[in-house]
Structure formats: structure tokens, C-alpha cells
Amino acid sequence: LSLGSNRALQSLAMLGPIEKIHGDLTVSECNALENLSGLKTVKFVGGHLIISSNDHLFNLNGLEGLMGIEEDLLVQGNRVLRSLEGLINLGYLGESLIIDSNNEDNNDRGGVTEH
């Protein structure tokens, strides 16, 4: 499932109740998106989870139900991202965790806070 290059997308609510994504989930260049609340029912991603270059994504709220990712988790280039707290229930990550170049005001550890 790929959501990208959509400057007007403000919500992911149109996705409806999805519990499992069998491949990759990419949210990239959705510059009006402030959170991921439309993904609140997703429990497992069967591929990579990529969240990148979303200029107004403040947090990862909406991913609290996510328990596992089969491959990589990449959170990169989200200019105002302040927290990874939405990943609080993530218990399984099959491959790498990559957090880079988030929150241009604070580049320590990708600019996000740990909770």
C-alpha cells in the first residue's frame, strides 16, 4: 500500500478498518498529513514500513495498534516529527530500524524524543 506525493491528503480515514497489510506500507510526501490516525486498526505490516518526507507529520499517532513489521521500519525526512510514541506497542521488527533526518530543529537521534 503506497500513499505518496499527495500534497492535499489530510487524513487516512478513507482506508477503513485494515488489520494486516501483506506487503509494504509507504506514506511519503503527503505534506498536509499531521498524523496517521487512519491506520489505527493496522496490527501487522508484512513488508517494510516507510514513513518519509511528510512535511507536517507531527507524530505517529494512529500506529498504537501496530504489533509487528516483517521487514524494515524507516522513518526519515519528516521535518516536524517530534515523537515515535505511536509505536509504543511494536513488539516485533524483522529487520532494521532506521530513523534519520527528522525534526529539523533537533537532529539528535533523528530529532525525535524517546518515551
Secondary structure, 3 states (H helix, E strand, C coil): CEEECCCCCCCCHHHCCCCEECCCEEEECCCCCCCCHHHCCCCEECCCEEEECCCCCCCCCCCCCCCEECCCEEEECCCCCCECHHHCCCCEECCCEEEECCCCCCCHHHHCECC
